[in-house]
Amino acid sequence: MRSNLFLGLILGLVTLPCVAADAAMDYPNRPIRLLVPNGPGSAVDTLTRIVANELSNVIGQQLVIDNRGGAAGVIGMEIAKNANADGYTMITATTAATTIARLLLKKPPYHPVNDYDYVGQFAVTLNVLVVNPRLPIKSVKELLNYAKSGKKPFNMASAGVGSQSHLSGAYFQQVAGINSLHVPYKGGGASSGSVVSGESQWTLIPAPAAMNHVNAGRMRALAHTLPRPTSLLPNVPPVSDTIPGFDYSGWMGFFVPKSTPRPVINKIRAAMEKTMSTPQVKKGMAVQATEIVILGPDQFRKVVRESMVKNEKLVKSLGLTAN
């Protein structure tokens, strides 16, 4: 009896890889849900749709966008964690939802490294340092001089306490050695509107939103947060030209629920890499001032770990407490 049971267990273990391989051969045979941990019309939503439209063609099944915004991305991340690990649920992972939002919770419902399998990174996102155009400030150096002069008001707007715009602005202040009153708003739209109106004087916001305002003359761009110049913003220098070593860029990639079959993950990754090389996606990402950077699961995991360490230190230095 025991020998039969043992033999059954061995045969079961031997056949597991075959089952996974068979699943990958048939994958995908129905639409794939792609969770977005942000609302419709957000920068993350826009970029995800650019990729998903072409990825649907490459992988041979429709990717259905499922916006699950709320709680700074926590809701979407938790849904992805608890979904079936069959390859039919993916999530767009971002710096904010993955490594920042959880820091503001006493008992975060997910761990970025332990609770997901990684497909890969597909983009690097950047913020742009912008000011109200009526201010006599046209460079980072002039902004620093203005701040140190003690002129008031000198308010920094953000999309809310603990938001990426809050942390990027706070990091800029720490590295630059300046102080500015932080004014948190309920969302990026209200935050940007306060700079346009002059209620706040400056902010650091995602490049797509920033350049829409800049091109319309409602804001002035001083610098971007990549550590080097980028052809996407040829007339906007990096902050690092003035503050050597400054880097507060973000990233985007795809996660799937933990224990998704490896052959399925490999199939998604191959399709993602092919998608990012298509003219349609290259053009769409360039219009949104977002760089295409492709990394495999192991490299992407390293990037996420580094972001976790950096943002945890920043949150602690700001004295932000978990709810």
VOPAGU-2260 file (C-alpha; in pm, 1 decimal, decimal comma):
REM VOPAGU-2260
SITE   aa  ch    i         X         Y         Z
SITE  MET   A    0       0,0       0,0       0,0
SITE  ARG   A    1     276,9     239,3      98,1
SITE  SER   A    2     479,9     152,2    -209,2
SITE  ASN   A    3     181,2     225,9    -432,5
SITE  LEU   A    4     127,0     559,9    -261,0
SITE  PHE   A    5     495,1     646,9    -296,0
SITE  LEU   A    6     491,8     549,0    -662,6
SITE  GLY   A    7     185,8     766,5    -716,5
SITE  LEU   A    8     355,9    1065,9    -560,1
SITE  ILE   A    9     666,0    1018,0    -775,7
SITE  LEU   A   10     460,0     990,2   -1091,9
SITE  GLY   A   11     268,6    1302,5    -993,1
SITE  LEU   A   12     587,1    1502,0    -947,1
SITE  VAL   A   13     725,2    1377,2   -1277,6
SITE  THR   A   14     413,4    1480,6   -1467,6
SITE  LEU   A   15     391,8    1834,3   -1319,1
SITE  PRO   A   16     641,8    1987,6   -1566,2
SITE  CYS   A   17     455,8    1821,3   -1851,9
SITE  VAL   A   18     125,8    1970,4   -1735,1
SITE  ALA   A   19     283,5    2317,5   -1715,7
SITE  ALA   A   20     434,0    2278,5   -2061,8
SITE  ASP   A   21     101,6    2165,8   -2205,8
SITE  ALA   A   22     -68,1    2467,9   -2048,2
SITE  ALA   A   23     184,1    2697,9   -2212,8
SITE  MET   A   24     134,1    2537,9   -2554,8
SITE  ASP   A   25    -237,0    2612,2   -2535,7
SITE  TYR   A   26    -187,6    2956,4   -2379,0
SITE  PRO   A   27    -362,8    3190,2   -2426,0
SITE  ASN   A   28    -694,1    3047,4   -2541,5
SITE  ARG   A   29    -914,8    3323,0   -2398,5
SITE  PRO   A   30    -889,4    3696,1   -2313,5
SITE  ILE   A   31    -640,1    3805,2   -2046,9
SITE  ARG   A   32    -733,3    4046,4   -1769,5
SITE  LEU   A   33    -476,7    4323,2   -1727,1
SITE  LEU   A   34    -520,3    4504,1   -1396,4
SITE  VAL   A   35    -421,5    4869,9   -1373,6
SITE  PRO   A   36    -383,8    4994,3   -1012,0
SITE  ASN   A   37    -485,7    5344,9   -1120,0
SITE  GLY   A   38    -798,4    5507,4   -1254,8
SITE  PRO   A   39    -891,7    5560,0   -1621,1
SITE  GLY   A   40    -708,4    5849,8   -1782,0
SITE  SER   A   41    -412,1    5835,7   -1545,2
SITE  ALA   A   42     -58,4    5827,0   -1684,2
SITE  VAL   A   43     -27,1    5460,3   -1586,5
SITE  ASP   A   44    -356,5    5380,0   -1758,1
SITE  THR   A   45    -255,8    5563,1   -2076,1
SITE  LEU   A   46      82,3    5390,2   -2098,7
SITE  THR   A   47     -67,3    5049,7   -2020,6
SITE  ARG   A   48    -321,8    5087,4   -2300,4
SITE  ILE   A   49     -49,1    5179,4   -2549,6
SITE  VAL   A   50     129,2    4854,2   -2468,3
SITE  ALA   A   51    -183,1    4638,9   -2428,2
SITE  ASN   A   52    -329,3    4732,4   -2766,7
SITE  GLU   A   53     -27,4    4593,8   -2948,9
SITE  LEU   A   54      40,8    4311,3   -2702,4
SITE  SER   A   55    -306,8    4176,2   -2779,5
SITE  ASN   A   56    -205,7    4141,0   -3144,1
SITE  VAL   A   57     128,3    3981,2   -3063,3
SITE  ILE   A   58       3,0    3726,4   -2809,8
SITE  GLY   A   59    -312,6    3643,2   -3004,4
SITE  GLN   A   60    -577,1    3722,5   -2742,3
SITE  GLN   A   61    -741,9    4041,8   -2622,3
SITE  LEU   A   62    -598,1    4203,8   -2311,2
SITE  VAL   A   63    -892,9    4345,9   -2120,4
SITE  ILE   A   64    -801,6    4649,1   -1909,7
SITE  ASP   A   65    -945,3    4635,3   -1558,0
SITE  ASN   A   66    -888,4    4964,4   -1374,7
SITE  ARG   A   67    -873,0    4904,6   -1000,1
SITE  GLY   A   68    -755,1    5237,0    -863,2
SITE  GLY   A   69    -783,1    5338,4    -501,6
SITE  ALA   A   70    -564,8    5343,8    -190,3
SITE  ALA   A   71    -267,9    5457,5    -402,6
SITE  GLY   A   72    -262,0    5126,0    -588,1
SITE  VAL   A   73    -306,3    4890,0    -292,9
SITE  ILE   A   74    -647,7    4765,3    -410,8
SITE  GLY   A   75    -523,5    4657,9    -752,1
SITE  MET   A   76    -209,7    4496,4    -612,8
SITE  GLU   A   77    -411,0    4291,1    -363,1
SITE  ILE   A   78    -652,2    4172,9    -632,7
SITE  ALA   A   79    -357,8    4059,8    -845,1
SITE  LYS   A   80    -200,6    3877,1    -552,8
SITE  ASN   A   81    -518,2    3676,4    -488,6
SITE  ALA   A   82    -604,3    3599,4    -851,7
SITE  ASN   A   83    -570,7    3255,0   -1009,1
SITE  ALA   A   84    -212,5    3180,1   -1107,9
SITE  ASP   A   85    -299,7    3064,6   -1458,1
SITE  GLY   A   86    -164,4    3347,0   -1673,3
SITE  TYR   A   87    -504,4    3503,7   -1730,5
SITE  THR   A   88    -449,3    3784,0   -1480,4
SITE  MET   A   89    -163,1    4031,5   -1510,0
SITE  ILE   A   90    -101,0    4366,2   -1344,3
SITE  THR   A   91      92,2    4673,1   -1447,4
SITE  ALA   A   92     337,3    4716,7   -1162,4
SITE  THR   A   93     461,2    5069,6   -1093,0
SITE  THR   A   94     701,6    5228,8    -848,9
SITE  ALA   A   95     420,4    5397,5    -657,7
SITE  ALA   A   96     178,4    5105,8    -624,8
SITE  THR   A   97     449,0    4848,0    -564,7
SITE  THR   A   98     702,4    5013,7    -336,7
SITE  ILE   A   99     547,4    5330,6    -190,4
SITE  ALA   A  100     180,5    5270,9    -106,7
SITE  ARG   A  101     248,9    4969,5     115,9
SITE  LEU   A  102     488,1    5174,5     331,7
SITE  LEU   A  103     195,7    5378,2     460,9
SITE  LEU   A  104       8,8    5074,3     593,4
SITE  LYS   A  105      74,0    4900,9     924,9
SITE  LYS   A  106     -20,3    4566,2     775,5
SITE  PRO   A  107      27,6    4586,3     398,3
SITE  PRO   A  108    -171,6    4310,7     225,7
SITE  TYR   A  109     108,2    4221,3     -17,2
SITE  HIS   A  110     484,3    4203,7     -47,0
SITE  PRO   A  111     630,8    4322,3    -379,0
SITE  VAL   A  112     897,2    4052,1    -395,2
SITE  ASN   A  113     737,8    3753,2    -223,6
SITE  ASP   A  114     378,3    3760,5    -348,6
SITE  TYR   A  115     418,5    3782,0    -727,0
SITE  ASP   A  116     605,9    3632,6   -1017,2
SITE  TYR   A  117     780,6    3881,7   -1240,9
SITE  VAL   A  118     730,3    3895,0   -1616,5
SITE  GLY   A  119     963,5    4188,1   -1678,3
SITE  GLN   A  120    1008,4    4562,5   -1693,1
SITE  PHE   A  121     909,4    4750,4   -2007,1
SITE  ALA   A  122     955,1    5120,4   -1928,9
SITE  VAL   A  123    1131,1    5384,8   -1725,0
SITE  THR   A  124     917,2    5681,3   -1627,3
SITE  LEU   A  125    1038,8    6025,7   -1535,0
SITE  ASN   A  126     903,8    6324,0   -1351,0
SITE  VAL   A  127     947,3    6683,5   -1458,0
SITE  LEU   A  128    1023,4    6970,2   -1223,0
SITE  VAL   A  129     780,8    7246,4   -1317,5
SITE  VAL   A  130     701,4    7593,7   -1185,7
SITE  ASN   A  131     430,9    7850,3   -1235,9
SITE  PRO   A  132     539,0    8039,0   -1550,8
SITE  ARG   A  133     488,3    8378,8   -1387,0
SITE  LEU   A  134     775,8    8314,4   -1147,6
SITE  PRO   A  135    1117,6    8458,3   -1241,4
SITE  ILE   A  136    1266,2    8108,3   -1244,6
SITE  LYS   A  137    1401,4    7942,8   -1558,0
SITE  SER   A  138    1648,5    7685,6   -1424,4
SITE  VAL   A  139    1711,3    7456,7   -1128,8
SITE  LYS   A  140    1984,9    7690,9   -1008,8
SITE  GLU   A  141    1743,6    7984,7   -1011,8
SITE  LEU   A  142    1487,5    7774,9    -822,5
SITE  LEU   A  143    1743,7    7696,0    -552,5
SITE  ASN   A  144    1842,5    8061,6    -525,2
SITE  TYR   A  145    1476,2    8160,6    -500,9
SITE  ALA   A  146    1418,5    7905,0    -225,3
SITE  LYS   A  147    1722,3    8017,7     -27,6
SITE  SER   A  148    1623,0    8383,2     -58,4
SITE  GLY   A  149    1330,9    8319,3     175,7
SITE  LYS   A  150    1068,1    8461,9     -58,2
SITE  LYS   A  151     712,9    8356,6      22,5
SITE  PRO   A  152     498,0    8183,0     -71,7
SITE  PHE   A  153     711,7    7892,0    -185,5
SITE  ASN   A  154     479,1    7593,5    -181,9
SITE  MET   A  155     536,1    7247,9    -326,0
SITE  ALA   A  156     218,7    7079,0    -449,9
SITE  SER   A  157     170,7    6702,6    -448,5
SITE  ALA   A  158    -102,1    6453,8    -532,3
SITE  GLY   A  159    -129,8    6363,1    -163,8
SITE  VAL   A  160      72,4    6257,7     138,6
SITE  GLY   A  161     288,5    5962,1      42,7
SITE  SER   A  162     224,3    6002,1    -329,9
SITE  GLN   A  163     510,3    5971,1    -574,8
SITE  SER   A  164     500,4    6346,0    -638,4
SITE  HIS   A  165     531,1    6402,0    -262,6
SITE  LEU   A  166     829,9    6170,1    -228,3
SITE  SER   A  167    1008,1    6293,0    -539,9
SITE  GLY   A  168     962,9    6654,2    -428,2
SITE  ALA   A  169    1079,2    6572,6     -76,1
SITE  TYR   A  170    1381,9    6388,3    -211,3
SITE  PHE   A  171    1467,0    6687,8    -428,7
SITE  GLN   A  172    1449,4    6917,8    -126,2
SITE  GLN   A  173    1669,9    6687,7      82,3
SITE  VAL   A  174    1938,8    6657,9    -181,5
SITE  ALA   A  175    1922,5    7028,3    -275,4
SITE  GLY   A  176    1922,5    7148,2      84,7
SITE  ILE   A  177    1611,8    7365,6      56,4
SITE  ASN   A  178    1278,1    7386,5     237,0
SITE  SER   A  179     936,5    7434,3      83,1
SITE  LEU   A  180     591,6    7410,2     237,9
SITE  HIS   A  181     429,6    7085,3     125,2
SITE  VAL   A  182      68,1    7128,1      14,1
SITE  PRO   A  183     -97,0    6789,4     -50,5
SITE  TYR   A  184    -399,3    6776,8    -281,2
SITE  LYS   A  185    -645,9    6502,6    -362,6
SITE  GLY   A  186    -495,9    6372,2    -683,1
SITE  GLY   A  187    -263,5    6482,2    -958,1
SITE  GLY   A  188    -518,0    6697,5   -1138,7
SITE  ALA   A  189    -579,1    6920,7    -838,0
SITE  SER   A  190    -208,0    6933,9    -762,1
SITE  SER   A  191    -119,0    7044,9   -1114,5
SITE  GLY   A  192    -405,8    7293,3   -1114,1
SITE  SER   A  193    -265,8    7463,0    -805,8
SITE  VAL   A  194      64,7    7529,2    -982,8
SITE  VAL   A  195    -113,9    7655,9   -1292,8
SITE  SER   A  196    -321,3    7896,1   -1082,0
SITE  GLY   A  197     -24,3    8011,1    -875,6
SITE  GLU   A  198    -160,7    7876,2    -548,4
SITE  SER   A  199     149,8    7655,3    -538,2
SITE  GLN   A  200     479,1    7750,5    -693,9
SITE  TRP   A  201     627,5    7419,8    -804,2
SITE  THR   A  202     588,2    7043,7    -821,1
SITE  LEU   A  203     741,6    6727,9    -965,1
SITE  ILE   A  204     490,2    6536,9   -1176,8
SITE  PRO   A  205     492,6    6261,3   -1442,4
SITE  ALA   A  206     629,1    6375,2   -1775,1
SITE  PRO   A  207     310,0    6318,0   -1981,3
SITE  ALA   A  208     101,8    6546,8   -1758,5
SITE  ALA   A  209     382,5    6797,2   -1715,9
SITE  MET   A  210     454,4    6841,8   -2084,8
SITE  ASN   A  211      85,5    6888,5   -2169,1
SITE  HIS   A  212      84,2    7191,6   -1938,9
SITE  VAL   A  213     427,5    7309,6   -2052,1
SITE  ASN   A  214     338,8    7293,9   -2421,8
SITE  ALA   A  215      21,1    7491,6   -2350,0
SITE  GLY   A  216     217,7    7759,6   -2164,8
SITE  ARG   A  217      55,5    7683,9   -1829,4
SITE  MET   A  218     379,0    7565,0   -1665,7
SITE  ARG   A  219     752,2    7605,1   -1718,5
SITE  ALA   A  220     972,7    7295,4   -1720,9
SITE  LEU   A  221    1305,6    7330,8   -1543,0
SITE  ALA   A  222    1443,4    6976,8   -1544,1
SITE  HIS   A  223    1360,3    6607,0   -1548,2
SITE  THR   A  224    1452,1    6336,2   -1299,3
SITE  LEU   A  225    1644,0    6088,5   -1513,9
SITE  PRO   A  226    2015,5    6085,7   -1424,9
SITE  ARG   A  227    2110,6    6175,8   -1783,6
SITE  PRO   A  228    1980,8    6371,1   -2081,9
SITE  THR   A  229    1703,5    6208,6   -2285,8
SITE  SER   A  230    1606,0    6257,8   -2648,3
SITE  LEU   A  231    1241,9    6244,6   -2537,3
SITE  LEU   A  232    1281,4    6589,6   -2378,5
SITE  PRO   A  233    1566,1    6750,5   -2573,5
SITE  ASN   A  234    1498,7    7098,2   -2435,2
SITE  VAL   A  235    1468,7    6989,9   -2071,8
SITE  PRO   A  236    1795,5    6912,0   -1888,3
SITE  PRO   A  237    1831,5    6655,8   -1608,9
SITE  VAL   A  238    1833,6    6776,8   -1249,1
SITE  SER   A  239    2171,8    6603,5   -1226,0
SITE  ASP   A  240    2325,3    6880,5   -1438,4
SITE  THR   A  241    2283,9    7103,3   -1132,6
SITE  ILE   A  242    2276,7    6843,4    -853,4
SITE  PRO   A  243    2523,0    6567,2    -952,0
SITE  GLY   A  244    2394,1    6215,0    -900,0
SITE  PHE   A  245    2027,5    6309,5    -869,9
SITE  ASP   A  246    1799,0    6030,1    -990,4
SITE  TYR   A  247    1433,8    5978,8    -906,4
SITE  SER   A  248    1299,8    5791,3   -1204,2
SITE  GLY   A  249    1026,4    5530,2   -1188,6
SITE  TRP   A  250     950,5    5212,1   -1375,4
SITE  MET   A  251     667,9    5001,6   -1513,9
SITE  GLY   A  252     646,0    4630,6   -1577,3
SITE  PHE   A  253     421,3    4329,1   -1551,9
SITE  PHE   A  254     360,4    4101,0   -1252,9
SITE  VAL   A  255     148,5    3786,8   -1242,1
SITE  PRO   A  256      17,5    3597,5    -937,2
SITE  LYS   A  257     269,5    3381,4    -753,7
SITE  SER   A  258     306,6    3024,1    -888,9
SITE  THR   A  259     201,5    3108,9   -1243,5
SITE  PRO   A  260     358,8    2834,4   -1461,9
SITE  ARG   A  261     705,5    2933,6   -1577,5
SITE  PRO   A  262     641,0    2841,1   -1944,2
SITE  VAL   A  263     339,6    3075,4   -1940,4
SITE  ILE   A  264     547,1    3358,4   -1791,8
SITE  ASN   A  265     812,6    3301,7   -2057,6
SITE  LYS   A  266     548,8    3324,5   -2329,4
SITE  ILE   A  267     414,5    3654,0   -2190,8
SITE  ARG   A  268     765,3    3794,6   -2157,5
SITE  ALA   A  269     857,1    3705,4   -2516,3
SITE  ALA   A  270     537,9    3871,4   -2639,8
SITE  MET   A  271     607,1    4179,4   -2425,2
SITE  GLU   A  272     958,4    4215,6   -2563,7
SITE  LYS   A  273     832,9    4184,4   -2921,6
SITE  THR   A  274     555,6    4434,7   -2850,6
SITE  MET   A  275     792,8    4700,3   -2719,5
SITE  SER   A  276     991,4    4691,6   -3044,7
SITE  THR   A  277     692,7    4769,2   -3268,0
SITE  PRO   A  278     669,9    5113,1   -3433,8
SITE  GLN   A  279     325,5    5176,1   -3283,7
SITE  VAL   A  280     445,4    5128,8   -2926,7
SITE  LYS   A  281     771,1    5316,6   -2980,5
SITE  LYS   A  282     578,2    5615,3   -3113,2
SITE  GLY   A  283     315,1    5600,7   -2838,8
SITE  MET   A  284     570,5    5584,8   -2560,7
SITE  ALA   A  285     773,7    5868,2   -2711,2
SITE  VAL   A  286     465,3    6090,8   -2726,2
SITE  GLN   A  287     419,6    6021,9   -2353,6
SITE  ALA   A  288     787,9    6102,4   -2283,8
SITE  THR   A  289     846,3    5752,3   -2149,8
SITE  GLU   A  290    1157,8    5547,4   -2221,8
SITE  ILE   A  291    1135,3    5185,5   -2330,7
SITE  VAL   A  292    1364,3    4975,9   -2110,4
SITE  ILE   A  293    1326,6    4598,6   -2120,9
SITE  LEU   A  294    1450,7    4386,9   -1831,4
SITE  GLY   A  295    1393,2    4020,5   -1754,5
SITE  PRO   A  296    1246,5    3890,8   -1427,2
SITE  ASP   A  297    1571,6    3872,7   -1229,2
SITE  GLN   A  298    1691,3    4218,8   -1329,4
SITE  PHE   A  299    1345,3    4363,4   -1273,1
SITE  ARG   A  300    1332,3    4210,2    -925,9
SITE  LYS   A  301    1664,1    4380,6    -846,8
SITE  VAL   A  302    1523,2    4716,3    -960,2
SITE  VAL   A  303    1218,6    4669,3    -737,6
SITE  ARG   A  304    1432,8    4578,8    -436,4
SITE  GLU   A  305    1643,5    4892,0    -484,6
SITE  SER   A  306    1329,6    5106,5    -508,2
SITE  MET   A  307    1195,5    4951,1    -189,5
SITE  VAL   A  308    1512,0    5040,6       1,8
SITE  LYS   A  309    1528,8    5394,0    -137,1
SITE  ASN   A  310    1163,9    5477,3     -72,4
SITE  GLU   A  311    1158,3    5317,6     272,5
SITE  LYS   A  312    1449,6    5538,6     379,0
SITE  LEU   A  313    1275,5    5842,3     234,0
SITE  VAL   A  314     943,5    5769,0     405,5
SITE  LYS   A  315    1120,0    5725,2     739,7
SITE  SER   A  316    1316,5    6046,7     696,0
SITE  LEU   A  317     990,5    6234,0     633,5
SITE  GLY   A  318     836,3    6092,8     947,3
SITE  LEU   A  319     540,3    5946,5     761,7
SITE  THR   A  320     353,5    5695,8     975,8
SITE  ALA   A  321     160,0    5389,4     874,2
SITE  ASN   A  322    -218,5    5392,5     897,8
